[in-house]
Each structure stands twice: as structure tokens, then as C-alpha cells.
Amino acid sequence: MLRDGPALAAVRAKAGVSVDMLFAEIVALLRFRGVRIGGVLQENDWSSGDSRPITRLRNLSDGSLIRISQDLGLEARGCRLDPGALAEAAPLLEGMIEAGADLLIINRFGKAEAEGAGLRSVIERAILVGVPVLTAVRTEYVDAWAGFHAGLSMWLPPDSNAILSWCRMTLGLGRDGASAADIPVSARW
């Protein structure tokens, strides 16, 4: 469980930076070291041939997928997030916390969380019981994030070694010099 440092950290998600791939590297390395990780990572499936992908959350406990995007039609604009799907994901994530996750990774603190819904209550629950949380925040939600965490979070750069360093500090892991590049290919997500 929590050892030292802020129990909440966020990577500022910027255009052109694949935060989910970055988090997947961290998941693989930490799992390789025996860390119990709960949470979800976003995956976009372009195989349908549509101009927009099907967006899913990968459950980090069992690998299952939860579709979170709605098909609003070809002419639709705006957010395709399915709030009902996030509502279904929340109890699964709370179960991961209760099962003893050492770290919870939430793919985004986004629009739903900024509005007080989405996975916001899951983040709160994790912090209350002492499970550190790692997430990503896009620029348009930075102010909402600041209001939510009230000074209890730290920003991390979109760099696997910086994120890994925070994880080591927060989880009380020894510094063994390993980096994301040291993960065996067979252990990567």
C-alpha cells in the first residue's frame, strides 16, 4: 500500500501523446514486479471502418472490455461517451479496490468526472482507503481536476521513467534501476 509521497498523480494528456500506451508500459513493468494493479485503460478499435473508433475500457484485473462509446450516427457531433457504461464500470473498479489493489489506474479524468460523475467516486474511494491513483487529464479539464483534488495531486510528465519513479516512491518499491525498456516483450500489454 501507500508508502510516501502524494497518493494521487496525473499526466497531462496532450495531443500526440499516447497516455494509454504509456500506462500500459507501466502496468506491464509493475506487474512483472508483483504489484497488484486495478483500473482501466482506453483502447480505440478502428476495425469497423467508420470514421470514428469504437472506444472501450480494458479492465486491468481480468482483461475484459467495456464499450464506452455510443454510435450516434454519421452526422453526429460532440461527445459519444456512454454514461451508462461508465456507471457499469464503477462497481467493477470499486471491487478491485476492495480486493486489495496496490495501485489504481484510471484512463482519464475527463468530461464526466469534471461534471461530478463518471469514475470520480471511484477515485475518491481509492484515496479514502489508501490506494494510490494514477490518471491522465486533458488540458480542458485541468481546472476541474485542480478543484477536485484540492492540492493533493502532483503532475507527472508523459514519460515512463518519471511515472515509474512516482510509482516506486508511492508504493515503497526499491529502486532497482529497471525502466520500461527492461520489460520482457512477453510481459508487455
Sequence and secondary structure as in RCSB ss.txt:
>XXXX:A:sequence
MLRDGPALAAVRAKAGVSVDMLFAEIVALLRFRGVRIGGVLQENDWSSGDSRPITRLRNLSDGSLIRISQDLGLE
ARGCRLDPGALAEAAPLLEGMIEAGADLLIINRFGKAEAEGAGLRSVIERAILVGVPVLTAVRTEYVDAWAGFHA
GLSMWLPPDSNAILSWCRMTLGLGRDGASAADIPVSARW
>XXXX:A:secstr
   SS SEEEEEE TT  HHHHHHHHHHHHHHTT  EEEEEEEEE TT SSS EEEEEETTT  EEE B    TT
  S  B HHHHHHHHHHHHHHHHTT SEEEES   HHHHTT TTHHHHHHHHHHT  EEEEEEGGGHHHHHHHHT
T EEEE S HHHHHHHHHHHHT       GGGS GGG  
